[in-house]
Amino acid sequence: MNIYPSILFDSGEEAREWVEKAAETGKYSRMQVDFVDGEYANRPAIEVAGYEYIKNYSNIKFDAHLMVTEKNIERHVTDCQKFGFDRIIVQMESVASPEKYNALSLDIHSPVRAIEPFFSKINYVNIMSIEPGFGGQEYLDLVNEKIDFLNNWRRIKDFRFLICVDGGVEKELLPELEKLGVDEVVVGVKRLLQW
């Protein structure tokens, strides 16, 4: 199971500082940057162009997790592609045609079965384990059933998508998540660098 830093800041300077700190450890081959448009969740975040410097990190791949409403999806996707984000994750709840995307995220309140029709088309499922848009929350273990559901379907049908858990994960939870079949965990960069 891989563990990656999650980046969510209101200040571009602070975000850059923490990206640099995480990169300097040499521990992480990937980071996930969260983008919030202030409508999907009540917290605006830095625009995609504020992360143009990620191209300087040739040994690190960057995910873009788009917590934005449908009217803002295409602009964000285009910008993320332009600035070199490796994997673009969209909230399933934000798009009318989830089949257009190969990396989907499921909100804490959404039923896991909503994503079932797209199992054969996707290569990544991000399961939100907190309320979207804000760090520092506690892990909500109701997502364990969702993880179990995804892992069972993946095993039965030989689907190849990765399962990621996003939010509130403490170090003590890692063995349980790995046992459930989680492939990746993203943890707020400040919390993660204290482990």
Contact map, one row per residue, 1 for C-alpha under 8 A:
111000000000000000000000000000000000000000000000000000000000000000000000000000000000000000000000000000000000000000000000000000000000000000000000000000000000000000000000000000000100011110000000000
111100000000000000000000000000000000000000000000000000000000000000000000000000000000000000000000000000000000000000000000000000000000000000000000000000000000000000000000000000000000001110000000000
111110000000000000000000000100000000000000000000000000000000000000000000000000000000000000000000000000000000000000000000000000000000000000000000000000000000000000000000000000000000000111100000000
011111000000000000000000000111110000000000000000000000000000000000000000000000000000000000000000000000000000000000000000000000000000000000000000000000000000000000000000000000000000000111100000000
001111100000000000000100000101110000000000000000000000000000000000000000000000000000000000000000000000000000000000000000000000000000000000000000000000000000000000000000000000000000000001111001000
000111110000000000000000000000111100000000000000000000000000000000000000000000000000000000000000000000000000000000000000000000000000000000000000000000000000000000000000000000000000000001111000000
000011111000001001100000000000111100000000000000000000000000000000000000000000000000000000000000000000000000000000000000000000000000000000000000000000000000000000000000000000000000000000011000000
000001111100001000000000000000001110000000001000000000000000000000000000000000000000000000000000000000000000000000000000000000000000001000000000000000000000000000000000000000000000000000010000000
000000111111011000000000000000000000000000001100000000000000000000000000000000000000000000000000000000000000000000000000000000000000000000000000000000000000000000000000000000000000000000000000000
000000011111011000000000000000000000000000011100000000000000000000000000000000000000000000000000000000000000000000000000000000000000000000000000000000000000000000000000000000000000000000000000000
000000001111111000000000000000000000000000001100000000000000000000000000000000000000000000000000000000000000000000000000000000000000000000000000000000000000000000000000000000000000000000000000000
000000001111111100000000000000000000000000000100011000000000000000000000000000000000000000000000000000000000000000000000000000000000000000000000000000000000000000000000000000000000000000000000000
000000000011111110000000000000000000000000000000000000000000000000000000000000000000000000000000000000000000000000000000000000000000000000000000000000000000000000000000000000000000000000000000000
000000001111111111000000000000000000000000000000000000000000000000000000000000000000000000000000000000000000000000000000000000000000000000000000000000000000000000000000000000000000000000000000000
000000111111111111100000000000000000000000000000000000000000000000000000000000000000000000000000000000000000000000000000000000000000000000000000000000000000000000000000000000000000000000000000000
000000000001111111110000000000000000000000000000001000000000000000000000000000000000000000000000000000000000000000000000000000000000000000000000000000000000000000000000000000000000000000000000000
000000000000111111111000000000000000000000000000000000000000000000000000000000000000000000000000000000000000000000000000000000000000000000000000000000000000000000000000000000000000000000000000000
000000100000011111111100000000000000000000000000000000000000000000000000000000000000000000000000000000000000000000000000000000000000000000000000000000000000000000000000000000000000000000001100000
000000100000001111111110000000000000000000000000000000000000000000000000000000000000000000000000000000000000000000000000000000000000000000000000000000000000000000000000000000000000000000000000000
000000000000000111111111000000000000000000000000000000000000000000000000000000000000000000000000000000000000000000000000000000000000000000000000000000000000000000000000000000000000000000000000000
000000000000000011111111100000000000000000000000000000000000000000000000000000000000000000000000000000000000000000000000000000000000000000000000000000000000000000000000000000000000000000000000000
000010000000000001111111111100000000000000000000000000000000000000000000000000000000000000000000000000000000000000000000000000000000000000000000000000000000000000000000000000000000000000001000100
000000000000000000111111111100000000000000000000000000000001000000000000000000000000000000000000000000000000000000000000000000000000000000000000000000000000000000000000000000000000000000000000000
000000000000000000011111110000000000000000000000000000000000000000000000000000000000000000000000000000000000000000000000000000000000000000000000000000000000000000000000000000000000000000000000000
000000000000000000001111111100000000000000000000000000000000000000000000000000000000000000000000000000000000000000000000000000000000000000000000000000000000000000000000000000000000000000000000000
000000000000000000000111111110000000000000000000000000000000000000000000000000000000000000000000000000000000000000000000000000000000000000000000000000000000000000000000000000000000000000000000000
000000000000000000000110111110000000000000000000000000000000000000000000000000000000000000000000000000000000000000000000000000000000000000000000000000000000000000000000000000000000000000000000000
001110000000000000000110111111100000000000000000000000000001000000000000000000000000000000000000000000000000000000000000000000000000000000000000000000000000000000000000000000000000000000000000000
000100000000000000000000011111100000000000000000000000000011100000000000000000000000000000000000000000000000000000000000000000000000000000000000000000000000000000000000000000000000000000000000000
000110000000000000000000000111110000000000000000000000000001111000000000000000000000000000000000000000000000000000000000000000000000000000000000000000000000000000000000000000000000000000000000000
000111100000000000000000000111111000000000000000000000000001111000000000000000000000000000000000000000000000000000000000000000000000000000000000000000000000000000000000000000000000000000000000000
000111100000000000000000000001111100000000000000000000000000011110000000000000000000000000000000000000000000000000000000000000000000000000000000000000000000000000000000000000000000000001000000000
000001110000000000000000000000111110000000000000000000000000011110000000000000000000000000000000000000000000000000000000000000000000000000000000000000000000000000000000000000000000000000000000000
000001110000000000000000000000011111000000001000000000000000000111100000000000000000000000000000000000000000000000000000000000000000000000000000000000000000000000000000000000000000000000000000000
000000010000000000000000000000001111100000011111000000000000000111110000000000000000000000000000000000000000000000000000000000000000000000000000000000000000000000000000000000000000000000000000000
000000000000000000000000000000000111111110111100000000000000000001110000000000000000000000000000000000000000000000000000000000000000100000000000000000000000000000000000000000000000000000000000000
000000000000000000000000000000000011111110111000000000000000000000111001000000000000000000000000000000000000000000000000000000000000000000000000000000000000000000000000000000000000000000000000000
000000000000000000000000000000000001111111111000000000000000000000010000000000000000000000000000000000000000000000000000000000000000000000000000000000000000000000000000000000000000000000000000000
000000000000000000000000000000000001111111110000000000000000000000011000000000000000000000000000000000000000000000000000000000000000000000000000000000000000000000000000000000000000000000000000000
000000000000000000000000000000000001111111000000000000000000000000111000000000000000000000000100000000000000000000000000000000000000000000000000000000000000000000000000000000000000000000000000000
000000000000000000000000000000000001111111110000000000000000000000110000000000000000000000000000000000000000000000000000000000000001100000000000000000000000000000000000000000000000000000000000000
000000000000000000000000000000000000011111110000000000000000000000000000000000000000000000000000000000000000000000000000000000000000100000000000000000000000000000000000000000000000000000000000000
000000000000000000000000000000000001111011111000000000000000000000000000000000000000000000000000000000000000000000000000000000000000110000000000000000000000000000000000000000000000000000000000000
000000000100000000000000000000000011111011111100000000000000000000000000000000000000000000000000000000000000000000000000000000000000000000000000000000000000000000000000000000000000000000000000000
000000011110000000000000000000000111110000111110000000000000000000000000000000000000000000000000000000000000000000000000000000000000000000000000000000000000000000000000000000000000000000000000000
000000001111000000000000000000000011000000011111010000000000000000000000000000000000000000000000000000000000000000000000000000000000000000000000000000000000000000000000000000000000000000000000000
000000000000000000000000000000000010000000001111111000000000000000000000000000000000000000000000000000000000000000000000000000000000000000000000000000000000000000000000000000000000000000000000000
000000000000000000000000000000000010000000000111111100000000000000000000000100110010000000000000000000000000000000000000000000000000000000000000000000000000000000000000000000000000000000000000000
000000000000000000000000000000000000000000000011111100000000000000000000000000100010000000000000000000000000000000000000000000000000000000000000000000000000000000000000000000000000000000000000000
000000000001000000000000000000000000000000000111111110000000000000000000000000000000000000000000000000000000000000000000000000000000000000000000000000000000000000000000000000000000000000000000000
000000000001000100000000000000000000000000000011111111000000000000000000000000000010000000000000000000000000000000000000000000000000000000000000000000000000000000000000000000000000000000000000000
000000000000000000000000000000000000000000000001111111100000000000000000000000000010000000000000000000000000000000000000000000000000000000000000000000000000000000000000000000000000000000000000000
000000000000000000000000000000000000000000000000011111111000000000000000000000000000000000000000000000000000000000000000000000000000000000000000000000000000000000000000000000000000000000000000000
000000000000000000000000000000000000000000000000001111111000010000000000000000000011000000000000000000000000000000000000000000000000000000000000000000000000000000000000000000000000000000000000000
000000000000000000000000000000000000000000000000000111111100000000000000000000000011000000000000000000000000000000000000000000000000000000000000000000000000000000000000000000000000000000000000000
000000000000000000000000000000000000000000000000000011111100000000000000000000000000000000000000000000000000000000000000000000000000000000000000000000000000000000000000000000000000000000000000000
000000000000000000000000000000000000000000000000000011111111100000000000000000000000000000000000000000000000000000000000000000000000000000000000000000000000000000000000000000000000000000000000000
000000000000000000000000000000000000000000000000000000111111100000000000000000000000000000000000000000000000000000000000000000000000000000000000000000000000000000000000000000000000000000000000000
000000000000000000000000000010000000000000000000000000001111100000000000000000000000000000000000000000000000000000000000000000000000000000000000000000000000000000000000000000000000000000000000000
000000000000000000000010000111100000000000000000000000001111110000000000000000000000000000000000000000000000000000000000000000000000000000000000000000000000000000000000000000000000000000000000000
000000000000000000000000000011100000000000000000000000001111111000000000000000000000110000000000000000000000000000000000000000000000000000000000000000000000000000000000000000000000000000000000000
000000000000000000000000000001111000000000000000000001000001111100000000000000000001111000000000000000000000000000000000000000000000000000000000000000000000000000000000000000000000000000000000000
000000000000000000000000000001111000000000000000000000000000111110000000000000000000111110000000000000000000000000000000000000000000000000000000000000000000000000000000000000000000000000000000000
000000000000000000000000000000011110000000000000000000000000011111000000000000010000111110000000000000000000000000000000000000000000000000000000000000000000000000000000000000000000000000000000000
000000000000000000000000000000011110000000000000000000000000001111100000000000000000000111100000000000000000000000000000000000000000000000000000000000000000000000000000000000000000000000000000000
000000000000000000000000000000000111000000000000000000000000000111110000100100000000000111100000000000000000000000000000000000000000000000000000000000000000000000000000000000000000000000000000000
000000000000000000000000000000000111100110000000000000000000000011111000000000000000000001100100000000000000000000000000000000000001100000000000000000000000000000000000000000000000000000000000000
000000000000000000000000000000000011111110000000000000000000000001111101100000000000000000100100000000000000000000000000000000000000000000000000000000000000000000000000000000000000000000000000000
000000000000000000000000000000000000101100000000000000000000000000111111100000000000000000000110000000000000000000000000000000000000000000000000000000000000000000000000000000000000000000000000000
000000000000000000000000000000000000000000000000000000000000000000011111110000000000000000000111000000000000000000000000000000000000000000000000000000000000000000000000000000000000000000000000000
000000000000000000000000000000000000000000000000000000000000000000001111110000000000000000000000000000000000000000000000000000000000000000000000000000000000000000000000000000000000000000000000000
000000000000000000000000000000000000100000000000000000000000000000011111111100000000000000000000000000000000000000000000000000000000000000000000000000000000000000000000000000000000000000000000000
000000000000000000000000000000000000000000000000000000000000000001011111111110000000000001000110000000000000000000000000000000000000000000000000000000000000000000000000000000000000000000000000000
000000000000000000000000000000000000000000000000000000000000000000000111111111000000000000000000000000000000000000000000000000000000000000000000000000000000000000000000000000000000000000000000000
000000000000000000000000000000000000000000000000000000000000000000000001111111100000000000000000000000000000000000000000000000000000000000000000000000000000000000000000000000000000000000000000000
000000000000000000000000000000000000000000000001000000000000000001000001111111110000000000000000000000000000000000000000000000000000000000000000000000000000000000000000000000000000000000000000000
000000000000000000000000000000000000000000000000000000000000000000000000111111111000000100000000000000000000000000000000000000000000000000000000000000000000000000000000000000000000000000000000000
000000000000000000000000000000000000000000000000000000000000000000000000011111111100000000000000000000000000000000000000000000000000000000000000000000000000000000000000000000000000000000000000000
000000000000000000000000000000000000000000000001100000000000000000000000001111111110000000000000000000000000000000000000000000000000000000000000000000000000000000000000000000000000000000000000000
000000000000000000000000000000000000000000000001000000000000000100000000000111111111100100000000000000000000000000000000000000000000000000000000000000000000000000000000000000000000000000000000000
000000000000000000000000000000000000000000000000000000000000000000000000000011111111110000000000000000000000000000000000000000000000000000000000000000000000000000000000000000000000000000000000000
000000000000000000000000000000000000000000000000000000000000000000000000000001111111100000000000000000000000000000000000000000000000000000000000000000000000000000000000000000000000000000000000000
000000000000000000000000000000000000000000000001101101100000000000000000000000111111100000000000000000000000000000000000000000000000000000000000000000000000000000000000000000000000000000000000000
000000000000000000000000000000000000000000000000000001100000010000000000000000011111110000000000000000000000000000000000000000000000000000000000000000000000000000000000000000000000000000000000000
000000000000000000000000000000000000000000000000000000000000111100000000000000011111111100000000000000000000000000000000000000000000000000000000000000000000000000000000000000000000000000000000000
000000000000000000000000000000000000000000000000000000000000111100000000000000001001111100000000000000000000000000000000000000000000000000000000000000000000000000000000000000000000000000000000000
000000000000000000000000000000000000000000000000000000000000011100000000000000000000111110000000000000100000000000000000000000000000000000000000000000000000000000000000000000000000000000000000000
000000000000000000000000000000000000000000000000000000000000001111000000000010010000111111000000000000100000000000000000000000000000000000000000000000000000000000000000000000000000000000000000000
000000000000000000000000000000000000000000000000000000000000001111000000000000000000001111100000000011111000000000000000000001000000000000000000000000000000000000000000000000000000000000000000000
000000000000000000000000000000000000000000000000000000000000000011100000100000000000000111110110000010111000000000000000000000000000000000000000000000000000000000000000000000000000000000000000000
000000000000000000000000000000000000000000000000000000000000000011110000000000000000000011111110000000011110000000000000000000000000000000000000000000000000000000000000000000000000000000000000000
000000000000000000000000000000000000000000000000000000000000000000000000000000000000000001111110010000011110000000100000000000000000000000000000000000000000000000000000000000000000000000000000000
000000000000000000000000000000000000000000000000000000000000000000000000000000000000000000111110000000000110010000000000000000000000000000000000000000000000000000000000000000000000000000000000000
000000000000000000000000000000000000000100000000000000000000000000111100100000000000000001111111000000000000000000000000000000000000000000000000000000000000000000000000000000000000000000000000000
000000000000000000000000000000000000000000000000000000000000000000001100100000000000000001111111110000000000000000000000000000000000000000000000000000000000000000000000000000000000000000000000000
000000000000000000000000000000000000000000000000000000000000000000000100000000000000000000000111110000000000000000000000000000000000000000000000000000000000000000000000000000000000000000000000000
000000000000000000000000000000000000000000000000000000000000000000000000000000000000000000000011111100000000000000000000000000000000000000000000000000000000000000000000000000000000000000000000000
000000000000000000000000000000000000000000000000000000000000000000000000000000000000000000010011111110010000000000000100000000000000000000000000000000000000000000000000000000000000000000000000000
000000000000000000000000000000000000000000000000000000000000000000000000000000000000000000000000111111000000000000000100110000000000000000000000000000000000000000000000000000000000000000000000000
000000000000000000000000000000000000000000000000000000000000000000000000000000000000000000000000111111000000000000000000000000000000000000000000000000000000000000000000000000000000000000000000000
000000000000000000000000000000000000000000000000000000000000000000000000000000000000000011000000011111110000000000000000010000000000000000000000000000000000000000000000000000000000000000000000000
000000000000000000000000000000000000000000000000000000000000000000000000000000000000000010000000001111110000000000000000111100000000000000000000000000000000000000000000000000000000000000000000000
000000000000000000000000000000000000000000000000000000000000000000000000000000000000001111000000000011111000000000000000011111000000000000000000000000000000000000000000000000000000000000000000000
000000000000000000000000000000000000000000000000000000000000000000000000000000000000000011110000010011111100000000000000010111000000000000000000000000000000000000000000000000000000000000000000000
000000000000000000000000000000000000000000000000000000000000000000000000000000000000000011110000000000111110000000000000000011110000000000000000000000000000000000000000000000000000000000000000000
000000000000000000000000000000000000000000000000000000000000000000000000000000000000000000111000000000011111010100100000000011110000000000000000000000000000000000000000000000000000000000000000000
000000000000000000000000000000000000000000000000000000000000000000000000000000000000000000111000000000001111110000000000000000111011000000000000000000000000000000000000000000000000000000000000000
000000000000000000000000000000000000000000000000000000000000000000000000000000000000000000000000000000000111110000000000000000111111000000000010000000000000000000000000000000000000000000000000000
000000000000000000000000000000000000000000000000000000000000000000000000000000000000000000000000000000000011111000000000000000000000000000000000000000000000000000000000000000000000000000000000000
000000000000000000000000000000000000000000000000000000000000000000000000000000000000000000001000000000000111111101000000000000000000000000000000000000000000000000000000000000000000000000000000000
000000000000000000000000000000000000000000000000000000000000000000000000000000000000000000000000000000000000111111000000000000000000000000000000000000000000000000000000000000000000000000000000000
000000000000000000000000000000000000000000000000000000000000000000000000000000000000000000000000000000000100011111110000000000000000000000000000010011000000000000000000000000000000000000000000000
000000000000000000000000000000000000000000000000000000000000000000000000000000000000000000000000000000000000001111110000000000000000000000000000000000000000000000000000000000000000000000000000000
000000000000000000000000000000000000000000000000000000000000000000000000000000000000000000000000000000000000011111111000000000000000000000000000000000000000000000000000000000000000000000000000000
000000000000000000000000000000000000000000000000000000000000000000000000000000000000000000010000000000000100000111111110000000000000000000000000000000000000000000000000000000000000000000000000000
000000000000000000000000000000000000000000000000000000000000000000000000000000000000000000000000000000000000000111111110000000000000000000000000000000000000000000000000000000000000000000000000000
000000000000000000000000000000000000000000000000000000000000000000000000000000000000000000000000000000000000000001111111000000000000000000000000000000000000000000000000000000000000000000000000000
000000000000000000000000000000000000000000000000000000000000000000000000000000000000000000000000011000000000000000111111110000000000000000000000000000000000000000000000000000000000000000000000000
000000000000000000000000000000000000000000000000000000000000000000000000000000000000000000000000000000000000000000111111110000000000000000000000000000000000001010000000000000000000000000000000000
000000000000000000000000000000000000000000000000000000000000000000000000000000000000000000000000000000000000000000001111110000000000000000000000000000000000001000000000000000000000000000000000000
000000000000000000000000000000000000000000000000000000000000000000000000000000000000000000000000001001000000000000000111111000000000000000000000000000000000000000000000000000000000000000000000000
000000000000000000000000000000000000000000000000000000000000000000000000000000000000000000000000001011110000000000000111111110000000000000000000000000000000000010000000000000000000000000000000000
000000000000000000000000000000000000000000000000000000000000000000000000000000000000000000000000000001100000000000000000111110000000000000000000000000000000000111000000000000000000000000000000000
000000000000000000000000000000000000000000000000000000000000000000000000000000000000000000000000000001110000000000000000011111000000000000000000000000000000000011110000000000000000000000000000000
000000000000000000000000000000000000000000000000000000000000000000000000000000000000000000000000000000111100000000000000011111100000000000000000000000000000000011110000000000000000000000000000000
000000000000000000000000000000000000000000000000000000000000000000000000000000000000000010000000000000111100000000000000000111110000000000000000000000000000000000111100000000000000000000000000000
000000000000000000000000000000000000000000000000000000000000000000000000000000000000000000000000000000001111000000000000000011111000000000000010001000000000000000111100000000000000000000000000000
000000000000000000000000000000000000000000000000000000000000000000000000000000000000000000000000000000001111000000000000000001111111000000000010000000000000000000001110000000000000000000000000000
000000000000000000000000000000000000000000000000000000000000000000000000000000000000000000000000000000000011000000000000000000111110000000111010000000000000000000001111000000000000000000000000000
000000000000000000000000000000000000000000000000000000000000000000000000000000000000000000000000000000000001000000000000000000011111000011110000000000000000000000000111000000000000000000000000000
000000000000000000000000000000000000000000000000000000000000000000000000000000000000000000000000000000000011000000000000000000011111110010000000000000000000000000000000000000000000000000000000000
000000000000000000000000000000000000000010000000000000000000000000100000000000000000000000000000000000000011000000000000000000010111110000000000000000000000000000000000000000000000000000000000000
000000000000000000000000000000000001000011100000000000000000000000100000000000000000000000000000000000000000000000000000000000000011111000000000000000000000000000000000000000000000000000000000000
000000000000000000000000000000000000000000100000000000000000000000000000000000000000000000000000000000000000000000000000000000000011111110000000000000000000000000000000000000000000000000000000000
000000010000000000000000000000000000000000000000000000000000000000000000000000000000000000000000000000000000000000000000000000000000111110000000000000000000000000000011000000000000000000010000000
000000000000000000000000000000000000000000000000000000000000000000000000000000000000000000000000000000000000000000000000000000000000011111000000000000000000000000000001000000000000000000010000000
000000000000000000000000000000000000000000000000000000000000000000000000000000000000000000000000000000000000000000000000000000000110011111100000000000000000000000000011000000000000000000000000000
000000000000000000000000000000000000000000000000000000000000000000000000000000000000000000000000000000000000000000000000000000000100000111110000000000000000000000000011100000000000000000000000000
000000000000000000000000000000000000000000000000000000000000000000000000000000000000000000000000000000000000000000000000000000001100000011111000000000000000000000000011110000000000000000000000000
000000000000000000000000000000000000000000000000000000000000000000000000000000000000000000000000000000000000000000000000000000001100000001111110000000000000000000000001000000000000000000000000000
000000000000000000000000000000000000000000000000000000000000000000000000000000000000000000000000000000000000000000000000000000001000000000111111000000000000000000000000000000000000000000000000000
000000000000000000000000000000000000000000000000000000000000000000000000000000000000000000000000000000000000000000000000000000000000000000011111110000000000000000000000000000000000000000000000000
000000000000000000000000000000000000000000000000000000000000000000000000000000000000000000000000000000000001000000000000000000111000000000011111111000000000000000000000000000000000000000000000000
000000000000000000000000000000000000000000000000000000000000000000000000000000000000000000000000000000000000000000000000000000000000000000001111111100000000000000000000000000000001000000000000000
000000000000000000000000000000000000000000000000000000000000000000000000000000000000000000000000000000000000000000000000000000000000000000000111111110000000000000000000000000000000000000000000000
000000000000000000000000000000000000000000000000000000000000000000000000000000000000000000000000000000000000000100000000000000000000000000000111111111000000000000000000000000000000000000000000000
000000000000000000000000000000000000000000000000000000000000000000000000000000000000000000000000000000000000000000000000000000100000000000000011111111100000000000100000000000000001110000000000000
000000000000000000000000000000000000000000000000000000000000000000000000000000000000000000000000000000000000000000000000000000000000000000000001111111110000000000000000000000000001100000000000000
000000000000000000000000000000000000000000000000000000000000000000000000000000000000000000000000000000000000000100000000000000000000000000000000111111111000000000000000000000000000000000000000000
000000000000000000000000000000000000000000000000000000000000000000000000000000000000000000000000000000000000000100000000000000000000000000000000011111111100000000100000000000000000000000000000000
000000000000000000000000000000000000000000000000000000000000000000000000000000000000000000000000000000000000000000000000000000000000000000000000001111111110000000100000000000000001110000000000000
000000000000000000000000000000000000000000000000000000000000000000000000000000000000000000000000000000000000000000000000000000000000000000000000000111111111000000000000000000000000000000000000000
000000000000000000000000000000000000000000000000000000000000000000000000000000000000000000000000000000000000000000000000000000000000000000000000000011111111111000000000000000000000000000000000000
000000000000000000000000000000000000000000000000000000000000000000000000000000000000000000000000000000000000000000000000000000000000000000000000000001111111111110000000000000000000000000000000000
000000000000000000000000000000000000000000000000000000000000000000000000000000000000000000000000000000000000000000000000000000000000000000000000000000111111111000000000000000000000000000000000000
000000000000000000000000000000000000000000000000000000000000000000000000000000000000000000000000000000000000000000000000000000000000000000000000000000011111111000000000000000000000000000000000000
000000000000000000000000000000000000000000000000000000000000000000000000000000000000000000000000000000000000000000000000000000000000000000000000000000001111111000000000000000000000000000000000000
000000000000000000000000000000000000000000000000000000000000000000000000000000000000000000000000000000000000000000000000000000000000000000000000000000001111111100000000000000000000000000000000000
000000000000000000000000000000000000000000000000000000000000000000000000000000000000000000000000000000000000000000000011000000000000000000000000000000001111111110000000000000000000000000000000000
000000000000000000000000000000000000000000000000000000000000000000000000000000000000000000000000000000000000000000000000001000000000000000000000000000000100011111000000000000000000000000000000000
000000000000000000000000000000000000000000000000000000000000000000000000000000000000000000000000000000000000000000000010011110000000000000000000000000000100001111100000000000000000000000000000000
000000000000000000000000000000000000000000000000000000000000000000000000000000000000000000000000000000000000000000000000001110000000000000000000000000000000000111110000000000000000011100000000000
000000000000000000000000000000000000000000000000000000000000000000000000000000000000000000000000000000000000000000000000000111100000000000000000001001100000000011111000000000000000111100000000000
000000000000000000000000000000000000000000000000000000000000000000000000000000000000000000000000000000000000000000000000000111100000000000000000000000000000000001111100000000000000011111000000000
000000000000000000000000000000000000000000000000000000000000000000000000000000000000000000000000000000000000000000000000000001111000000000000000000000000000000000111110000000000000010111000000000
000000000000000000000000000000000000000000000000000000000000000000000000000000000000000000000000000000000000000000000000000001111100000000000000000000000000000000011111100000000000000011100000000
000000000000000000000000000000000000000000000000000000000000000000000000000000000000000000000000000000000000000000000000000000011100001011100000000000000000000000001111100000000000000001110000000
000000000000000000000000000000000000000000000000000000000000000000000000000000000000000000000000000000000000000000000000000000001100001111110000000000000000000000000111110000000000000000100000000
000000000000000000000000000000000000000000000000000000000000000000000000000000000000000000000000000000000000000000000000000000000000000001100000000000000000000000000111111011000000000011100000000
000000000000000000000000000000000000000000000000000000000000000000000000000000000000000000000000000000000000000000000000000000000000000000100000000000000000000000000001111111000000000000000000000
000000000000000000000000000000000000000000000000000000000000000000000000000000000000000000000000000000000000000000000000000000000000000000000000000000000000000000000000111111000000000000000000001
000000000000000000000000000000000000000000000000000000000000000000000000000000000000000000000000000000000000000000000000000000000000000000000000000000000000000000000000011111100000000000000000000
000000000000000000000000000000000000000000000000000000000000000000000000000000000000000000000000000000000000000000000000000000000000000000000000000000000000000000000000111111111000000000000000000
000000000000000000000000000000000000000000000000000000000000000000000000000000000000000000000000000000000000000000000000000000000000000000000000000000000000000000000000111111111100000000000000000
000000000000000000000000000000000000000000000000000000000000000000000000000000000000000000000000000000000000000000000000000000000000000000000000000000000000000000000000000111111110000000000000000
000000000000000000000000000000000000000000000000000000000000000000000000000000000000000000000000000000000000000000000000000000000000000000000000000000000000000000000000000011111111000000000000000
000000000000000000000000000000000000000000000000000000000000000000000000000000000000000000000000000000000000000000000000000000000000000000000000000000000000000000000000000011111111110000000000000
100000000000000000000000000000000000000000000000000000000000000000000000000000000000000000000000000000000000000000000000000000000000000000000000000000000000000000000000000001111111111000000000000
000000000000000000000000000000000000000000000000000000000000000000000000000000000000000000000000000000000000000000000000000000000000000000000000000000000000000000000000000000111111110000000000000
000000000000000000000000000000000000000000000000000000000000000000000000000000000000000000000000000000000000000000000000000000000000000000000001001100100000000000000000000000011111110000000000000
000000000000000000000000000000000000000000000000000000000000000000000000000000000000000000000000000000000000000000000000000000000000000000000000001100100000000000100000000000001111111000000000000
100000000000000000000000000000000000000000000000000000000000000000000000000000000000000000000000000000000000000000000000000000000000000000000000001000100000000001111000000000001111111110000000000
110000000000000000000000000000000000000000000000000000000000000000000000000000000000000000000000000000000000000000000000000000000000000000000000000000000000000001110000000000000100111110000000000
111100000000000000000000000000000000000000000000000000000000000000000000000000000000000000000000000000000000000000000000000000000000000000000000000000000000000001111000000000000000011111000000000
111100000000000000000000000000000000000000000000000000000000000000000000000000000000000000000000000000000000000000000000000000000000000000000000000000000000000000011100100000000000011111100000000
001111000000000000000000000000010000000000000000000000000000000000000000000000000000000000000000000000000000000000000000000000000000000000000000000000000000000000011110100000000000000111110000000
001111000000000000000000000000000000000000000000000000000000000000000000000000000000000000000000000000000000000000000000000000000000000000000000000000000000000000000111100000000000000011111011000
000011110000000000000000000000000000000000000000000000000000000000000000000000000000000000000000000000000000000000000000000000000000001100000000000000000000000000000010000000000000000001111111000
000011100000000001000100000000000000000000000000000000000000000000000000000000000000000000000000000000000000000000000000000000000000000000000000000000000000000000000000000000000000000000111111100
000000000000000001000000000000000000000000000000000000000000000000000000000000000000000000000000000000000000000000000000000000000000000000000000000000000000000000000000000000000000000000011111110
000000000000000000000000000000000000000000000000000000000000000000000000000000000000000000000000000000000000000000000000000000000000000000000000000000000000000000000000000000000000000000111111111
000010000000000000000000000000000000000000000000000000000000000000000000000000000000000000000000000000000000000000000000000000000000000000000000000000000000000000000000000000000000000000111111111
000000000000000000000100000000000000000000000000000000000000000000000000000000000000000000000000000000000000000000000000000000000000000000000000000000000000000000000000000000000000000000001111111
000000000000000000000000000000000000000000000000000000000000000000000000000000000000000000000000000000000000000000000000000000000000000000000000000000000000000000000000000000000000000000000111111
000000000000000000000000000000000000000000000000000000000000000000000000000000000000000000000000000000000000000000000000000000000000000000000000000000000000000000000000001000000000000000000011111
